[in-house]
């Protein structure tokens, strides 16, 4: 483990989490806050309870018999057995198994992380949050507005619960992968440089 490996050195970490990876970054900083300078979320999964519950609580309900290593191994084997040579062709059979795998592991992560999804953080957070807006039309579909509002509520609740420990950058139409757009990639890198230099 990283902490054990560097226990005699004065090394500080900056966990970076993209999407569901933000939960892992949060968990790491909760365990080892004294070893972490900051935490960075790149369009991270929600950690404020009222928003996290909207997205994860009902989506990740599984039967206890599904949440076993044996069942996950069976699904994995079904995925491997249904791989086709032409990987770019639609393969609905393998997609079903991948969806099952995703649903079950998502439920497991949610079950483990649920206590920590309370909107509280132990180290300063820099959050890069995608906001979708139809610039050409100058208007958004209702569904996009609701999604944007949930993103803003999550960030504002984080700020309220943690005061000056949270800095949020809203990135317009950066997609879920903001580093793929040069100006946002530059912005993310510039913020990281400020931490270390």
C-alpha positions as CSV (number, residue, x, y, z in Angstrom):
1,X,0.0,0.0,0.0
2,X,1.2,3.5,-0.8
3,X,1.0,4.7,2.8
4,X,3.1,1.8,4.1
5,X,5.6,2.2,1.2
6,X,6.2,5.9,2.0
7,X,5.6,5.9,5.8
8,X,9.2,7.1,6.6
9,X,9.1,9.9,3.9
10,X,7.3,13.2,4.1
11,X,5.2,12.6,1.0
12,X,1.8,14.2,0.4
13,X,-0.8,12.9,-2.0
14,X,-3.3,14.6,-4.2
15,X,-6.0,12.0,-5.1
16,X,-7.7,12.7,-8.4
17,X,-11.0,11.1,-9.2
18,X,-12.9,11.1,-12.4
19,X,-16.6,10.1,-12.4
20,X,-17.1,7.2,-9.9
21,X,-13.3,7.5,-9.2
22,X,-14.2,10.5,-7.1
23,X,-15.6,8.1,-4.5
24,X,-12.2,6.4,-4.3
25,X,-10.4,9.7,-4.0
26,X,-12.9,10.7,-1.2
27,X,-12.4,7.4,0.6
28,X,-8.6,7.7,0.4
29,X,-8.6,11.2,1.8
30,X,-11.0,10.2,4.6
31,X,-8.6,7.4,5.6
32,X,-5.3,9.4,5.2
33,X,-6.3,13.1,5.5
34,X,-3.0,14.0,7.1
35,X,-1.1,12.6,4.1
36,X,-3.2,14.5,1.5
37,X,-2.7,18.1,0.3
38,X,-5.9,18.3,-1.7
39,X,-8.3,16.3,-3.7
40,X,-9.4,16.8,-7.3
41,X,-12.7,15.7,-8.9
42,X,-13.0,15.6,-12.7
43,X,-16.8,15.7,-13.3
44,X,-17.0,13.5,-10.2
45,X,-19.9,11.3,-9.0
46,X,-22.1,13.1,-6.5
47,X,-21.3,12.9,-2.8
48,X,-24.0,15.2,-1.3
49,X,-26.7,12.8,0.1
50,X,-29.8,14.3,-1.5
51,X,-28.2,14.3,-5.0
52,X,-26.3,11.0,-4.5
53,X,-29.6,9.3,-3.5
54,X,-31.3,10.5,-6.7
55,X,-28.7,9.0,-8.9
56,X,-27.5,5.9,-7.0
57,X,-29.9,4.6,-4.4
58,X,-32.5,3.1,-6.6
59,X,-30.2,2.3,-9.5
60,X,-28.0,0.1,-7.5
61,X,-30.5,-2.2,-5.8
62,X,-29.4,-5.8,-6.1
63,X,-30.4,-9.1,-4.4
64,X,-27.8,-10.3,-1.9
65,X,-27.3,-13.5,-3.9
66,X,-26.1,-11.4,-6.8
67,X,-23.5,-9.7,-4.7
68,X,-21.1,-12.7,-4.5
69,X,-17.7,-13.4,-6.0
70,X,-19.1,-16.6,-7.6
71,X,-21.8,-14.7,-9.4
72,X,-19.3,-12.0,-10.6
73,X,-17.0,-14.7,-11.8
74,X,-19.9,-16.3,-13.7
75,X,-20.8,-13.0,-15.4
76,X,-17.1,-12.4,-16.2
77,X,-16.8,-15.8,-17.8
78,X,-20.0,-15.1,-19.8
79,X,-18.4,-11.8,-21.1
80,X,-15.2,-13.6,-22.1
81,X,-17.1,-16.5,-23.8
82,X,-19.2,-14.0,-25.8
83,X,-16.4,-11.8,-27.1
84,X,-16.5,-11.6,-30.9
85,X,-13.7,-11.2,-33.3
86,X,-15.2,-8.1,-34.7
87,X,-15.4,-6.0,-31.6
88,X,-17.0,-3.1,-33.4
89,X,-20.1,-5.0,-34.3
90,X,-23.1,-4.6,-31.9
91,X,-23.1,-7.6,-29.5
92,X,-26.3,-7.4,-27.5
93,X,-25.5,-10.6,-25.6
94,X,-22.2,-9.4,-24.2
95,X,-23.7,-5.9,-23.5
96,X,-26.3,-7.6,-21.2
97,X,-23.5,-9.3,-19.2
98,X,-21.5,-6.0,-19.1
99,X,-24.6,-4.2,-17.8
100,X,-25.1,-6.8,-15.1
101,X,-21.5,-6.5,-14.1
102,X,-21.8,-2.7,-13.9
103,X,-25.1,-2.8,-12.0
104,X,-23.7,-5.3,-9.4
105,X,-20.4,-3.6,-8.9
106,X,-22.1,-0.2,-8.7
107,X,-24.4,-1.5,-6.0
108,X,-21.4,-2.8,-4.1
109,X,-19.6,0.6,-4.4
110,X,-22.7,2.4,-3.3
111,X,-23.1,0.1,-0.3
112,X,-19.5,0.6,0.8
113,X,-19.5,4.3,0.2
114,X,-23.0,5.3,1.4
115,X,-21.8,6.4,4.8
116,X,-19.2,8.6,3.3
117,X,-21.6,10.3,0.8
118,X,-22.5,12.9,3.4
119,X,-21.1,15.9,1.6
120,X,-18.2,16.3,4.1
121,X,-14.6,16.4,3.1
122,X,-11.4,16.3,5.2
123,X,-9.0,18.0,2.7
124,X,-9.5,20.9,0.3
125,X,-11.3,20.0,-2.9
126,X,-11.0,21.3,-6.4
127,X,-14.0,20.2,-8.4
128,X,-14.2,20.5,-12.2
129,X,-17.9,20.1,-13.0
130,X,-19.4,19.8,-16.5
131,X,-22.5,21.9,-17.2
132,X,-24.4,21.2,-20.5
133,X,-25.9,24.1,-22.4
134,X,-27.2,24.3,-25.9
135,X,-25.4,27.4,-27.0
136,X,-26.8,27.4,-30.6
137,X,-30.4,27.3,-29.5
138,X,-29.8,29.4,-26.4
139,X,-32.1,27.0,-24.5
140,X,-31.9,23.6,-22.9
141,X,-34.2,20.6,-22.8
142,X,-35.9,20.2,-19.4
143,X,-33.9,17.0,-18.7
144,X,-30.6,18.8,-19.2
145,X,-31.7,21.7,-17.0
146,X,-32.6,19.2,-14.2
147,X,-29.2,17.6,-14.6
148,X,-27.4,20.9,-14.5
149,X,-29.4,22.0,-11.4
150,X,-28.4,18.8,-9.6
151,X,-24.8,19.4,-10.5
152,X,-25.0,22.9,-9.1
153,X,-26.9,21.8,-6.0
154,X,-24.2,19.2,-5.3
155,X,-21.4,21.8,-5.6
156,X,-23.2,24.4,-3.6
157,X,-24.0,21.9,-0.8
158,X,-20.4,20.9,-0.7
159,X,-19.3,24.5,-0.4
160,X,-21.9,25.2,2.4
161,X,-20.8,22.1,4.4
162,X,-17.1,22.6,4.0
163,X,-16.8,26.4,3.8
164,X,-13.6,27.5,2.0
165,X,-12.3,24.0,1.5
166,X,-14.2,23.7,-1.9
167,X,-13.3,25.4,-5.1
168,X,-15.6,24.6,-8.1
169,X,-14.9,25.3,-11.7
170,X,-18.0,25.0,-14.0
171,X,-16.9,23.9,-17.4
172,X,-19.5,24.6,-20.1
173,X,-20.0,21.6,-22.5
174,X,-16.8,20.0,-21.4
175,X,-18.4,16.5,-21.6
176,X,-17.8,13.9,-19.0
177,X,-14.2,13.8,-20.1
178,X,-13.1,17.5,-19.8
179,X,-9.4,16.8,-20.5
180,X,-10.2,16.0,-24.1
181,X,-10.9,19.7,-24.8
182,X,-7.7,21.6,-24.9
183,X,-8.8,24.7,-23.0
184,X,-10.2,22.7,-20.2
185,X,-7.2,20.4,-20.2
186,X,-5.0,23.5,-19.8
187,X,-7.2,24.8,-17.0
188,X,-7.0,21.6,-15.1
189,X,-3.2,21.4,-15.5
190,X,-2.8,25.0,-14.4
191,X,-4.7,24.3,-11.2
192,X,-2.6,21.3,-10.5
193,X,0.6,23.3,-11.0
194,X,-0.6,25.8,-8.4
195,X,-0.8,22.9,-5.8
196,X,2.8,21.9,-6.3
197,X,4.7,25.0,-7.4
